[in-house]
Every structure is written in C-alpha cells, then in structure tokens.
Amino acid sequence: MTRFFRKYVVFSGRASRSEFWWAILGYVIVSVVLSWLGEMSRNGLDWLSSLWSLATFLPMLAVLVRRLHDSNRSGWWAALPSGLSFAGLFLVLIGAAQFIFGLGSAFGMHTGSSDWARTIGIGALIWILLAVLCWVASLISWIIFATASSNPAGARFDDDAQPAGMPPYQYGGYPQGPGTIPTPGPQR
C-alpha cells in the first residue's frame, strides 16, 4: 500500500499483478472500515468514506493504467470499463424515466390506454436489463485487464524505454540519467 501512495499519480511504467491486487485489497479494507464507521456513528461520519473514495480515485486509475502497461496494453484501455459503467448509468436513467412516465399513464395522469403503459413498463425493464449487461461487461473487462499476465513487450511503457534499434541507455544520443555513461551508437 505504501507503493500505491508513493506512485499516487504516476501513469507511466508498469505494475505487477501483486502490486495491483495489494492496492485493491488495501482499498477495499479501508473502504469497508470507513463505511462501517459511518454506519455505526450517529454524528455523521459518512463523509469519511466519500473522502476516501475521492482521494483514491486517481491512484486507483494510475495503478490500473500501469497494470495495463505491464500486459502491453495502452492505458487508454482503462476507459473501456469506465465507459461501460457510464453507459449503464445512462441506460438506467432512461429506463427510470420511461418507467415513471409509464406509471403516470397507468394512473391516468396522461392520456392513453393501459396497453401503452404496460409497453412503457416493459421498455423500462429492457433498458434496465441492458444497463445491468453493461455493468457486467464492465466488471468482466476490468477483471480481464487486471489479471492479464505480464508481457515483456510492455517495457515500451517504462520511463527509460528505448526506440527500436537504439543502444541501451541512450535515447536520441543522450544519456538517460545522471551518472550514466553514454554508449557509442551503431556506426553508419
């Protein structure tokens, strides 16, 4: 968990499976404790759980991106589970609105037949089922990305990654860091 906070918003480099899952375990344990504390206190400590979620949003995203890099995927793949989750939320809102308008029709608030209200209710149920499918797909894609095996080609995402054909420790003819000795490049 200390590495998790040391690399708070570091999106470059790679994260092993163990680094990722230890961060997830620590996050879940703290979240459960803070939620329990919020439920047990009568003076309103619910905000602690929200503050924890807000404070750990970026490091959780950073460790997921680094985990994707370790499996030789671009960090932009992290947008897939998030996009599916937001699509599910949008579908739930559409289904809820359709259900509310259908309920209004069923009680005579709008003109129309009860068959129309039943159709609206079924339509709302379909929207909500599609939302659940989006959330399940989001969870599955998140698990697949998080459990993917390491790929040595993911080294291209490291801070000291070299373009193809360049000698080690040299990028554009300059040493990579302090104290490194430049190696001669290939003679052309």
C-alpha positions in Angstrom: 0.0 0.0 0.0 3.0 2.3 0.5 4.0 1.9 -3.1 0.4 2.8 -4.0 0.7 6.2 -2.4 4.3 6.7 -3.4 3.1 6.4 -7.0 0.0 8.5 -6.4 -0.5 9.8 -9.9 2.3 8.0 -11.8 0.7 6.8 -15.0 3.9 5.7 -16.7 5.8 2.4 -16.0 4.3 -0.9 -15.1 2.6 -2.5 -12.1 2.8 -6.2 -11.4 -0.3 -8.3 -10.6 0.7 -8.4 -6.9 1.2 -4.6 -6.7 -2.2 -4.1 -8.3 -4.1 -6.6 -6.1 -2.4 -5.5 -2.9 -3.6 -2.0 -3.7 -7.1 -3.3 -4.4 -7.1 -5.2 -1.1 -5.9 -2.2 0.9 -8.5 0.0 -0.8 -11.4 -2.5 0.0 -10.3 -3.0 3.6 -10.2 0.8 4.3 -13.4 1.3 2.4 -15.2 -1.3 4.5 -13.9 0.0 7.7 -14.8 3.6 6.9 -18.3 2.5 5.7 -18.8 0.5 9.0 -17.6 3.5 11.0 -20.0 5.8 9.1 -22.9 3.4 9.8 -22.1 3.0 13.5 -21.5 6.6 14.3 -24.6 8.7 14.9 -22.8 12.0 14.4 -22.4 11.7 10.7 -19.0 10.3 9.7 -20.4 9.1 6.4 -18.3 11.8 4.7 -15.1 9.8 5.5 -16.0 7.1 3.1 -16.7 9.7 0.4 -13.5 11.5 1.1 -11.5 8.2 0.9 -13.1 7.3 -2.5 -12.3 10.8 -3.8 -8.7 10.7 -2.5 -8.0 7.3 -4.0 -9.7 7.7 -7.4 -6.6 8.9 -9.2 -4.1 6.4 -7.7 -6.5 3.6 -8.4 -6.7 4.7 -12.0 -2.9 5.1 -12.1 -2.3 1.6 -10.8 -4.8 0.2 -13.3 -3.0 2.0 -16.2 0.3 0.7 -15.0 -1.2 -2.8 -14.8 -2.4 -2.4 -18.4 1.1 -1.3 -19.4 2.5 -4.5 -17.8 0.3 -6.6 -20.1 1.5 -4.5 -23.1 -1.8 -2.5 -23.5 -2.2 1.2 -23.7 -3.5 3.0 -20.6 -6.5 4.1 -22.7 -7.9 0.6 -22.3 -8.9 1.7 -18.8 -11.6 3.8 -20.4 -13.5 0.7 -21.6 -14.7 -0.4 -18.1 -15.4 3.2 -17.2 -17.3 3.9 -20.4 -19.4 0.7 -20.0 -20.2 1.8 -16.4 -21.3 5.3 -17.5 -23.3 3.7 -20.4 -25.1 1.5 -17.8 -25.9 4.6 -15.7 -27.3 6.4 -18.7 -29.4 3.4 -19.6 -30.8 3.1 -16.0 -31.7 6.8 -16.2 -33.6 6.3 -19.5 -35.3 3.2 -18.1 -36.3 5.0 -14.9 -37.7 8.0 -16.8 -39.6 5.6 -19.1 -41.0 3.7 -16.1 -42.1 6.9 -14.3 -43.9 8.2 -17.4 -45.5 4.7 -17.8 -46.5 4.7 -14.2 -48.1 8.1 -14.7 -50.1 6.8 -17.7 -51.2 3.7 -15.7 -52.8 6.0 -13.1 -54.5 8.2 -15.7 -52.1 11.2 -15.4 -51.5 11.1 -19.1 -54.0 10.3 -21.8 -53.6 6.8 -23.3 -54.5 3.2 -22.8 -53.3 0.8 -20.2 -51.6 -1.2 -23.0 -49.4 1.8 -23.7 -48.5 1.9 -20.0 -47.6 -1.8 -20.0 -45.5 -1.3 -23.1 -43.6 1.5 -21.3 -43.1 -0.6 -18.3 -41.6 -3.5 -20.4 -39.5 -0.9 -22.3 -38.2 0.4 -19.0 -37.3 -3.1 -17.8 -35.4 -3.7 -21.1 -33.4 -0.5 -20.6 -32.5 -1.5 -17.1 -31.5 -5.0 -18.2 -29.3 -3.5 -20.8 -27.7 -1.4 -18.1 -27.0 -4.4 -16.0 -25.4 -6.1 -19.0 -23.2 -3.0 -19.4 -22.1 -3.2 -15.8 -21.4 -6.9 -16.0 -19.4 -6.3 -19.2 -17.5 -3.6 -17.4 -16.7 -5.8 -14.5 -15.6 -8.7 -16.7 -13.3 -6.4 -18.8 -11.9 -4.9 -15.6 -11.1 -8.4 -14.3 -9.6 -9.5 -17.6 -7.3 -6.4 -17.7 -6.3 -6.8 -14.1 -5.5 -10.5 -14.2 -3.7 -10.5 -17.6 -0.2 -12.0 -17.5 2.9 -9.8 -17.8 4.2 -9.3 -21.3 7.9 -8.3 -21.7 6.9 -6.1 -24.7 5.2 -3.9 -22.1 8.6 -2.4 -21.3 7.9 0.1 -24.1 5.8 2.0 -21.4 8.7 2.3 -19.0 10.2 5.6 -18.3 13.5 4.6 -19.8 12.0 2.9 -22.8 14.2 2.9 -25.9 13.1 3.3 -29.5 13.7 0.2 -31.6 17.3 -0.1 -32.8 18.8 2.3 -30.2 21.6 1.1 -28.0 20.8 0.7 -24.3 20.8 3.8 -22.0 20.8 6.1 -25.0 17.8 8.0 -26.4 18.5 10.4 -29.2 22.2 10.2 -28.5 22.0 11.5 -24.9 22.4 9.5 -21.7 19.2 8.7 -19.8 20.0 9.8 -16.4 22.7 11.3 -14.1 25.7 9.2 -13.8 25.0 7.0 -16.9 27.8 6.6 -19.3 26.8 7.1 -22.9 27.5 4.1 -25.1 28.5 4.6 -28.7 25.7 4.1 -31.1 26.0 2.0 -34.3 28.3 3.5 -36.9 26.6 4.2 -40.2 
